[in-house]
């Protein structure tokens, strides 16, 4: 594997040590930062790579760091690290252009897969388009109502809010939600959301847009 750099931004020293060690033993060059402010001071001068960014940082949080990167024209791809209960924040980060998000505790295979996907943004667009088309094909298997429910979930809405907006019962939303997850072949809301965001990924990365999912 060619040298690939990961910039780990996390205010927990134990996370920096453990994740840094895991990545280094997997062949990555790793540089760690204990705060968003420290990372932003260096970001403009960093070599191409991927940012592993904790969403809950002391000082500037991950979303603020992500916005600051965008404001400064720093195009390093971002993977958000979240704790339990932070899916809503992860959704906001994905809507702002993050490649993926990982929920703690995460497995090595999941992290490597996410990093491989993120590195594509530095290496080219063709594979991004392929992944987005693949995700769109999965979404095409959903009924219009299941798509409506998934759209509400992507927007971070609760079942009750989705039900109210669609004029159906919360129980019916639950049924549609279960059906769409079954059709997508996923067991968690997080994985369903990732497919929805992957369908948009090529557009976020600046590739030629396809038909909307």
PyMOL commands that set and color helices and strands:
alter all, ss='L'
color gray80, all
select helices_A, chain A and resi 13-24+36-43+62-71+87-95+108-123+126-139+144-154+159-166+170-184+189-204
alter helices_A, ss='H'
color red, helices_A
select strands_A, chain A and resi 4-9+28-33+50-54+77-82+100-103
alter strands_A, ss='S'
color yellow, strands_A
deselect
rebuild
show_as cartoon
